[in-house]
Amino acid sequence: MRRLAFVLVMVSAVCAAWGAPQSVAVGKATLSAAVLDWDGQTIIASGGASLVASSNAPLKPGGTRLDYMKAETITIQLLRDANKKLAMKSASATGGVVMKAKRSDQEQTTDGKPLTIIRDVSATARSAVLTQNQDAVKLTGNVIIKITDPGAAEPYALITGEIVTVSLKDNKIHIEGPPGKQAEFTITPKEQAK
C-alpha cells in the first residue's frame, strides 16, 4: 500500500513538472511558456508565452513602463552586454498579443500646480515587437489600446488602428489605419464637478 502511494505521488510530480510552464530570467524580465527553446542567441517561448518585466523604479512623468506581454509565441533575441552577460536585444510576439503597461502623464490642476497621473494601458494586437533599444513597442494587426484613469470605468483614451507604435520613453503614440480605413483616437473628457 505504501509503495503504491509512493509511486502515485512520484508519477503525479513528474506529470506536473512535465506539463508545467517553464521560465527563464532575461535581465529584469521573466519569459515563461509551456515550451522554451534556446540556441544561445535566441529564446523561443511557445504555448501561452508571457514576458513579465520587473522594475521597482518609480515611473517618471512622461514615460511608460511595460508590465507584461502575453502571446501564443514570444521570441527574444539576445546579446552580450558590456559585462559579458546575456541581455535582451529585442522581443517579438505573435498570436493573440495582450500587453499591459503603466503610463505617467504630467498635467496641471485648476490652480496651475503640477499633477502626475499614473494611467493603465491595455492593448491587444495580432503581433508586437519590442524594439532593439527597448524604447518602443510596435503593435500590428487590429490594434486596440485602452488608456484608463485610476478608478475610472470608461477609458480616458481609446485607440484603434492597423499599426500602432507606443513610445516608452516619451509617451508618444503613432497610429496608422488599415488600407482604405482611417485610424481612430477617441478621448473621453472628465466630467466636471457641479
C-alpha positions in Angstrom: 0.0 0.0 0.0 2.8 2.4 0.9 4.7 1.5 -2.2 1.6 2.2 -4.4 1.0 5.6 -2.7 4.7 6.5 -3.3 4.5 5.5 -6.9 1.4 7.6 -7.4 3.0 10.6 -5.7 6.1 10.3 -7.9 4.1 9.9 -11.1 1.9 12.9 -10.2 5.1 15.0 -9.5 6.7 14.1 -12.8 3.5 14.8 -14.8 3.1 18.1 -13.1 6.7 19.1 -13.8 6.4 18.0 -17.4 3.2 19.9 -18.1 4.1 23.0 -16.0 5.1 26.2 -17.7 8.9 26.7 -18.0 10.5 30.1 -17.3 13.9 31.9 -17.7 15.1 35.3 -16.4 16.4 37.7 -19.1 17.8 40.8 -17.5 14.9 42.4 -15.5 12.3 40.3 -17.2 11.0 36.7 -17.0 9.9 34.8 -20.0 7.7 31.8 -19.4 5.7 29.3 -21.6 4.8 25.7 -21.9 7.9 25.2 -24.1 11.1 27.2 -24.2 13.8 26.6 -27.0 17.2 28.3 -26.7 20.0 28.2 -29.2 22.4 30.5 -27.4 21.3 33.7 -29.2 17.5 33.3 -29.4 14.9 32.1 -27.0 11.5 31.0 -28.4 8.7 30.6 -25.9 5.6 28.9 -27.3 2.3 27.7 -25.9 0.9 30.6 -23.8 4.0 32.7 -23.7 4.4 35.5 -21.1 7.1 38.2 -20.8 6.9 39.9 -17.4 9.0 43.0 -16.7 10.1 43.5 -13.1 11.1 47.0 -12.1 10.8 48.7 -8.7 12.0 52.0 -10.0 9.4 54.8 -9.8 7.8 55.7 -13.1 9.0 59.1 -14.2 6.4 61.6 -15.5 6.2 61.4 -19.3 7.2 57.8 -19.5 5.6 54.4 -20.0 6.7 51.1 -18.3 5.8 47.7 -19.8 4.4 45.4 -17.2 3.8 42.3 -19.3 3.2 41.0 -22.7 1.4 37.7 -23.4 1.0 35.9 -26.8 1.0 32.4 -28.3 4.7 32.8 -29.1 7.3 35.2 -27.9 10.8 35.3 -29.4 13.7 37.1 -27.7 17.0 37.9 -29.4 19.9 38.0 -27.0 23.2 39.8 -27.0 26.2 40.1 -24.6 26.3 43.4 -22.7 29.5 45.2 -21.6 29.8 42.9 -18.6 29.5 39.8 -20.9 26.1 38.9 -19.5 23.3 37.9 -21.8 20.7 40.7 -22.2 17.6 41.2 -24.3 18.3 42.8 -27.7 14.7 42.7 -28.9 11.5 40.7 -28.4 8.6 39.8 -30.8 5.3 38.3 -30.0 2.7 36.7 -32.3 -0.7 35.3 -31.9 -3.3 37.0 -29.7 -1.0 39.6 -28.2 -2.1 41.2 -24.9 0.0 44.0 -23.4 -0.3 45.8 -20.1 1.7 48.9 -19.1 1.6 51.9 -16.9 1.8 55.5 -18.3 2.8 58.5 -16.3 1.2 61.8 -17.5 2.1 65.2 -16.2 -0.9 67.5 -16.1 -1.9 70.7 -14.2 -4.6 71.2 -11.6 -7.1 74.1 -12.0 -4.8 76.3 -9.8 -1.8 75.6 -12.0 0.1 73.1 -9.8 1.7 70.0 -11.5 -0.2 66.8 -11.1 1.2 63.3 -12.1 -1.4 60.7 -13.1 -0.5 57.1 -13.5 -2.8 55.5 -16.1 -3.3 51.9 -17.0 -2.6 50.9 -20.7 -4.2 47.7 -22.1 -3.6 46.7 -25.7 -4.4 43.8 -28.0 -3.0 43.0 -31.4 -2.0 40.1 -33.7 1.7 40.8 -33.2 4.1 43.1 -31.4 7.8 44.0 -31.5 9.8 45.5 -28.6 12.4 47.4 -30.5 16.2 46.7 -30.2 16.8 49.7 -27.9 13.6 48.8 -26.0 12.2 52.3 -26.1 9.1 51.5 -28.2 6.5 48.7 -28.8 5.2 48.3 -32.3 1.7 46.6 -32.3 0.4 45.3 -35.6 -3.0 43.8 -36.8 -6.3 45.0 -35.5 -4.8 47.0 -32.6 -7.0 48.2 -29.8 -5.5 50.3 -27.0 -7.4 51.5 -23.9 -5.8 54.1 -21.6 -7.7 54.3 -18.3 -7.6 56.8 -15.5 -7.2 55.4 -11.9 -10.6 54.3 -10.6 -12.5 55.1 -13.8 -14.7 52.6 -15.7 -14.6 54.3 -19.1 -11.2 54.6 -20.9 -9.6 58.0 -20.9 -8.5 57.2 -24.5 -9.4 54.5 -27.0 -7.1 53.9 -29.9 -7.7 51.6 -32.9 -5.6 51.1 -36.0 -3.6 48.6 -38.0 -0.2 49.6 -36.8 0.4 51.5 -33.5 3.8 52.4 -32.1 3.9 53.2 -28.4 7.0 55.1 -27.3 8.0 54.0 -23.8 10.4 56.9 -23.2 8.2 59.9 -24.0 4.5 58.7 -24.2 4.1 59.4 -27.9 1.8 57.2 -29.9 1.9 56.8 -33.7 -1.3 55.3 -35.2 -1.8 54.0 -38.8 -5.1 52.9 -40.1 -5.6 49.8 -42.3 -5.7 50.4 -46.1 -8.8 52.3 -47.1 -9.8 53.0 -43.4 -8.9 55.8 -41.0 -7.1 55.2 -37.7 -9.2 56.3 -34.7 -8.4 58.0 -31.5 -11.2 58.8 -29.0 -10.8 60.8 -25.8 -13.4 60.7 -23.1 -13.4 64.1 -21.3 -13.6 64.1 -17.5 -16.9 65.2 -16.1 -16.7 68.5 -14.2 -17.8 68.7 -10.6 -21.1 70.5 -10.2 
